[in-house]
Every structure is written in structure tokens, then in C-alpha cells.
Amino acid sequence: MIEEPQKELRLALERMGLLHPGETFSAETLTGGVSSDILRISLPGRSPALSAGLTADARPGVSFCFKRALAKLKVAADWRAPVERNHAEVEWMRVADELVPGSVPCVLGEDARAGAFAMEYLAPSAHPVWKDQLRDGNIRIETAAAVADIIATIHAGTALRADIAQRFANDHIFHQIRLEPYLLATAARHPDCAARLHGLADTTARTKLALVHGDLSPKNILVAARGPILLDAECAWYGDPAFDLAFCLNHLLLKCLWQPQWRERYLACYDALASTYLARVNWEPRAAIEARVAHLLPGLFLARVDGKSPAEYLSCESDKERVRRIARSLLLQPVDRLAAIRDAWTIELQRT
């Protein structure tokens, strides 16, 4: 369990209306993230009559989740971010559920004072993590296409909306938790690419078009019978939707080094994600957003080796050099098409 006094946890749960004074509860730490403490809360003593308002998976005898943002993230680098991002995540989930019902867990309550919220617990047996499926060879193009469809629907449904722009004016959070640790920190380690990386950060920060998830990674996507379920929208921000597509495509490229026997299937998912998403773009010319994604992707690629959040499975120095070689080349000689990036990476992977 995390090092949080039971009293503070109890007060937060009571303020959310999920725990009665004096009621017994238990808390189990869940793993998987670096930016928050996540607990599974169980209420063993409550009768079914007191479970009104909770979803089936959140009723006592089962569980619900409690999530609290951390001021300092659990990584080696000194990486800090405002805890109010927890509220941004809750708001993103509410918008996403309006636009694509069932694409996020049900929010059960929020305690802004504690920088925390509660949501339904989704059993891993019926909701495997997409990253785990990719690792284990359960690689389905349909999943990639479904993820693309959800995020494109959210982007389209929030594009050019002044109310959403005002509700998610989280530029300071996005800078601290995305632009600085990924692009700017990487620029400090690659002086010859620094101008390009700073330019990408500036372009991303200035582009205000739609609601962005900000952490669209396979580790934050569950694969359920009803379709993908998106988690961990702490970086939610009204800005450049190109960031979400680039962020997810980046992970599919990196997986080619993690489990090289399935490279072709990872690249097929890359193609499906890109093509499905671009086919749904209706708020700007498709060529324009594809070019921004293609320009940003090499910067994010390099960041997973030399930024503040390196991919944990890239431990081999020769693999890191492969990433650096292709990322630096594409930063210094940008391309406008996502297929060109896939082709360049394929050639690199074929080198002996």
C-alpha cells in the first residue's frame, strides 16, 4: 500500500460520498504508472442496499479505483507536474464518455482538495492491457483501428470548440508533463537537433484545434469486449491533435525492437492506426495534420531514449543507437508522410 495515512484516504473517500463515517475499507496498491498513486478500494462490510449509484464492477465485495496525482513523478529524472492535472483527467473522461460512450471507465467521484478521483475497477481478466497483448503476440489490426476511431471521434467532436478550449486551457501542465520532459529535455542532449526540437515544441504549443489525451500509449489502453477503453488522461489539453496520433504511433515503432519476431505485425498496426485516423479527419486538411504528425514523431521517438521518460524495454545500447540514428536523420531531414517514416524504420531494422 502507498505511504498515505489511512485518515487522509478515508477523508477523501468520504468527501466523494463513497465511504460512510466509521465504515471499514481496505486499500491495495495497483502498479503500472509513474505519475499517480492508484489504489483498489474494497468495502467488505457494506450491504447491497448501500451500493446504489455504483456500477456493477464498483459495488462492495468487488472494488473501485482511487487515483491521486503525484507532484513528483516516479522516474529517475527530476520531473514535476501540477497535481491539478487530476481534475483535467476527470474532465477529459467526462467529455470522452459523451462522445464515445463506454470508451472510458465510469467516474464515481472526485475530490479536488486531495487531487484525487474514483472510478470503476475493471477486472484484468476481462480487460487486458493492450501493451501486454502486443508483448505476447496477440496483435490485432482491428484493435489499432478501433483506438484510432475513438481518438479521431473525440478530436472531431471537440475541434474548434471555444467551450472545450476554455475548459481545457492547461498549457502550463502540458508543457511541464509533455513538451519539456520529451522534446526540450531531449534537445539538451542533442545540440545539433536542438533547434528542430524546440521548433516542434513551439508548433505543438501554438496549435489549438481539439481536445488532446496526451498519453495515448498501449499501456493506457484496455481491450474489452465492448472495444478499447482509454485510461490516464492526466495530460488532457486543448491543443494539437497531431500529438495523440504521433504519441501512439511512436510506441508501435518502438515495439519492433522489444519483440522483433513480430515487427511486421507492429508495422501493420502502425498503418491501420494512421490510415483509420486520417480517414476521419474533417476539421482541417488531412495533409496538414499528417505532416505535423510526421514532423513530431521523430522527436518523440528520440525522447524515448534520451528524454526524461525512456522506454523501459530499450535496455540494449545497440537498439538505442538504432533509434537515435533514424530519429536524428528524420529530424534533420523531415518528411511529410507517415508511410515514409515507416519505410525508413523498416530499412533500419533490416540492417545487420
N, C-alpha and C positions, 0 to 999 in steps of 0.2 A: 504494500500500500504506500501511497506517496506520503511525504512528511508534511502533512497538513493536520492541524489539530481537529479532532473529531467535532469540537464545538463549532468551529468555523464552517465546516462542511454541513453540519446539522442546520445551522442558521441559514445557509444558502438554500438548502433544500426546503426549509420551512418557508422562506420568503417566496419561493417559487410555487408554494402550495402543494408540493409533492410529498411532504413529510409532516405529520402531526406532532405537536409538542409531546415529548416523552416516548415517542414511538421508536421501536428497535429497528435498526437497519445495519446492513453490512456493506463494505466497500472493497472492491478488488481492482487493483491497477491493471489497466489494459495497455499493451505495448503498441508500438508502430509509428509514433510521431515524435518530433523533436521540439515542437513549438507549444505544446499544451500538456497538461495533466489530464488523463482520461480515466474515469472510474466506472466500473459496473456496480450500480447500486441495487441491492435486493432488500425488499421489505417483507420479511418472512411472517410477521405477525399480523398482517392486515387481512381482513376478510374480503371476499369478492365485492361486497356491497360498498366498500370504501375505495374501490378501484375505478369508479366512474370517471370518465374523461381520459383514461389511459388507453392506449392501443393494446391489442392482444399481446404483443411482444413486450409491452411495458408493465403489464399487470404484476402485482406481487406474486411471488412464487416463481416468477421468471426474472425480469430485470429491466432497468433502463440505464442510459448512459449519462454521466455528468462530465462536462468538459470545461476546463478553466485554462485560459491563455496564460503563458509564462512571459515575464518581462525579458528574461534572458533565455534564448533557445539552447537546447541541449546538443550543442556541437562544439568542436574544439576551438573554433574561432570565436572572438567576442562579438556576438550577433545579438542585438537587442531590438525589440519592437514594441510599440504601444499595445497595452492589453485591451484597449477598446476595439481591437480587431475582432474580438469575440462577438461583439454586437453586429459588426459588419457581416460576419458569417451567418448569424441567425437571420438577418435581413435578406441575405442572398438566398438562403434556403426557402424563405417565405415566397420570394419572387419566383424562384425556380419551380416551386410546387404549384404556383398559379399557372405558369406557362406549360409545364410538363408534369402533370400530376403523377406522383409515385416515383419521381426521379431523385428524391432526397428522403432521408429519414424524417419522420414526424417530429416536429419540435414540441416538447411538452411544457417548457417553461424557461424563463430567462431571469437571471439575477445580475443586473448591470453593476451593482455595488461590488460584487465579487468577481466581475469579469468572467461570468460562467453561464452556462445554459444546460438544459437537459433535453435529451432526445431519445426516441425509441431505440432499444437494443435489438440488433439484427443478428440472429444466430449464425455463426460462421459456416455451419453445415449446409445452410440453405443460401448463404450469401458469400461465396468465396471472393477473395480479393483478386482483382484482375492481374496484378503483378505476380501473384502466386501461380495463377494459371499460365501466364507467359513463361515463367520459370520452368514449370513442369511439363511443358509441351502441349497443353490444352489451349491451342492458339487458333481462335476462330475469327475469320474476317468479319463475320456478322457482328461480333462484339465491337470491333473498331468502328464499323459503320454506325452502329446504334449510339455509341458515345458521340460520334460526330453529329449525328442527327439531333441529340439532346442539346449539345452546346450551341449548335447553329440555331436551334429554335429559341433558346434563351437570348442569344445575341440579336436575332431578328426581332424578338418581342420587346426588347429594351432599346433598340437602336434609335438614336436621335430623339430620345425622350427626356425632356427637361426635368420632369419629376424624378426620374431614376438618377439622372446626373446629380441632382441636389441631394438625394437620399444617400448616394454612394460617393460623395466627394472626399475620398480617402487617399488623396495624393501623397500625404506625408507617410501613411502606413505603407502604401505600395512602394514608395521609394526605399524605405528602411528594410522591408522584408523581401523585396524582389530586385529592384534596379541596382541598389548599392551592393548587396551580397553576391549577386550574379554578374552583372555587367561591369560595374565600376571596380569591384574588388579584383576581378579578372584583368581589367585594364592595367592595374598596378603591377601585375606580374608579366605583362606582355607590352612593353612600351611601344614597340613598333605597330601594335594593333590598337593602342590606347585611343587615338583619335576616332577610329571607326567605332569602338565600343562605346565611347562617350556619346557619339552621334546617334547610335542606336538607342541608348538610354533617353536622350533628349527627344528623339522622334516618338518613342513609345509614350513618354510622359505628356507630350503635347497633343497626341491623337485622342480625341474624345468622341467616341462613336457608340459604345454599347457597354452593358454590364459584363465585367470580366470576372471569372472564377479565380484565376491567378495561381492555382496549384493543381492543374489538371494532369495529374500523374496516375499511372496504373495502380500505385499503392493507395490512392484515394478514391478508387472506383470499385464497387462491389458488383458482382454479376449475379443477378437474381432471375427467377423465372419470369418476372414482370419486365425485365430489362435492366440495364445498368443503373446503379444508384450512386450518386456523386456525394463525396464527403469533403470535409476540411477546406471550406471556402474562406479561411481567415484573411486571405489577400484580396477579398472582393473589393472591386474598384470600378468606377465608371471611366472607361478609357479605351484602349486599343484592343479590339477582339482578336487581332493577329497574335497577341501574346498567348492566349489559350491554345490555339492551334499549334503554334511553334513549340510551346512547352510540352505538349503531349507527343508530337512527332519526334521531338528530341529523345524522349525515353525509348521509343520504338527503335530508333537508330542505335542507341547505346546497348540495347538488349542483344544486338548482333555480336557483341563482344562477351556478353555474360554467358550465353548458351549458343555458341557458334553453329552447332548442328541444326539449329532452326532459323538460320539467318534469312532464308528465302521466305519463310512464313512471317517473320517480323516485318520484312520489307513489303510483303503483300498487305499486311495490316496498315503499314505506313501509307501505301497507295489508297487503300479503302478509306482511311480516316481523312486524308486530304481531299480525295475526289468527292466523297459524300458531303463533306463540309462545304467545299467551294460551290457545289451544285445548289446549296441552299442560300447562298449569299444574295441578298436583294437590297441591301442598304447602301451599297457602294459598288463600283465596278469590280468584278472578280479579279481581274488582272492586278488591280491596285492592292487589294489585301494579300493576294498571293505573293506579290513582290515584297511586301513588308514582312510576311512570314519567312520568306526565303532569305531575306537580309538578316533577320533576327535569329534564326535558327542556329547558324554557326557560332554566334556569341553565346547562346545558351549551351551549346554543345561543349565549347571550350570551358565554360563555367563549371560544368560537372566534373572537371579535372582540376582546375586551378582557381575556382571561386570558393566561397565560404561554405558551400554545401556540396562537397564532392560525392559522386555516386559510390556507395559503399562497396559495390561489387567490382569496381575497377581498381584492383589492387596490383595488377601486373604492370610494370613500368613500360613494357613494350606496347600494351594496349593504350596506356595513357599517351604515349608518343603518337600512336595512330590517330587518336582523337585530336591531339594538338596539330598534327600535320594537315589533316583535312580541314579542320576548323579555321586555322590561320590562313590557309590558302583561300577559302571561301570568304573570309573577312576582307582580305586584301584585294580579292578579285570577285566581287559579289555577282550572284546570278539572280534572276527574277522568277525562275520556275522551280517548283518543289521537285519535279522529276529530275532536274539537273543535279540537285543535291543528292538525291537517292542514287543516281548513276555515279557520281563522284565517290560516294561512300562505298558503293559496290566494287568499284575499281580498286579502292584502297584495301578492302577486305580480301581481294583476290591476290594481293601481293604476298609473296612468300617471305 
